[in-house]
Amino acid sequence: MSNLIKSSHVVSLDDLRRLELIRKYQPPAKPQEGADPNGPDPQTAALREQILRDAEAEAEERIRQAAEQAEQARRSAEEQIEQWWQERRAQDLEITETARRDGYEQGYAEGRAEAEEAVRQEWTGRIAEAKALLEEAYRIKEQIIQEAEPFLVELSVAIAGKIIDRELERSPEWTIELIRKSLARRREQGLVTLCVAPDQLSFVMAARDELEMAVDSQAELQIVPDPTVTDRGCVIRTSFGSIDARIDTQLEEIKRALLQAAAEAGERGHADEGVSA
């Protein structure tokens, strides 16, 4: 029975990841008229839904195959039992005649009881094995979904990054607001160095007066280009430390937290399975 189920194919998450990497580096499609600018593009949303549908379909297919083969095992067991009984009945006639003739009725009854017990045990074992196959199919389904979670997290964070970048490009004043809020988090005296992307330097310098209002009146604001800042965020350095307000860094922190939450959920699921087992 251990060979009853053989997977016809395995969902390769590596293939899905490679497909997404190809899409990720393609130029973003122009948004359609009437489309929601704050939501993911239709192709990305469709890809995400397709991944989940494929995972569900694969798991359901395995469950269906397991159920079919379990049914086949049950029918086969019934046929074998019926064949055994037919053969046994033929033998019973001879055994009965011999038992009556020789006076071994008790031995005949014991032999019949032993045979019935053997058949019962075999039938019970086949049912237990079919049940185990179905449970394994459900376990594989959960495993497929759990393995897809990290990929979906990375995909979601990448989508969020594209949306943020697009919105900041459409509304440049939001960039100044983000920098102003970052400066206001640490009102310290002395030199406050604001590091921005080189291509954003002139734009940020134009808003210097507004940004100076966010720092302490006894602080000196210095705005400098920093090649390590590649987006519309910033890095703030003072004598007491620094604040990394780059958008990429903040998205990376969000991704790390989501992956950790997914991993902890998976561990809790395994623990629950162990308790139920």
NORNORHU-V287876 format. One line per field, one symbol per residue. ss: DSSP state (h for helix, s for strand, l for the rest). psi: psi as a letter, one per 30 degrees, with the letter a starting at -180 (. if undefined). burial: # if it has 16 or more other C-alpha atoms within 10 Angstrom, else .. Layout:
ss=???
psi=???
burial=???
This chain:
ss=llllllllllllhhhhhhhhhhhhlllllllllllllllllhhhhhhhhhhhhhhhhhhhhhhhhhhhhhhhhhhhhhhhhhhhhhhhhhhhhhhhhhhhhhllhhhhhhhhhhhhhhhhhhhhhhhhhhhhhhhhhhhhhhhhhhhhhhhhhhhhhhhhhhhhhhhhhhllhhhhhhhhhhhhlllllssssssslhhhhhhhhhlhhhhhllllllssssssslllllllllssssllssssllhhhhhhhhhhhhhhhhhhhhhhhhhhhhhhl
psi=ffgekkkflkjjfeeeeeeeeeeeglkkkkklkfljffllleeeeeeeeeeeeeeeeeeeeeeeeeeeeeeeeeeeeeeeeeeeeeeeeeeeeeeeeeeeefgheeeeeeeeeeeeeeeeeeeeeeeeeeeeeeeeeeeeeeeeeeffeeeeeeeeeeeeeeeeeeeeeeiffeeeeeeeeeeffjjllakjkjklkeffeeeeefgeeeeffflkfgljkkklkjffjgagalkkklffalkjgkeeeeeeeeeeeeeeeeeeeeeeeeeeeeee.
burial=....#...........#..#...................##..#...#..##..##.##.###.###.##..##..#...#...#......#..##..#.....#..#..........#...#..##.##..##..#..###.#.#.##############.#....#......##.###.##..#.##..#######.#...#...#..##.###....#.#.##..##########.....#####......#..##..##..#...........
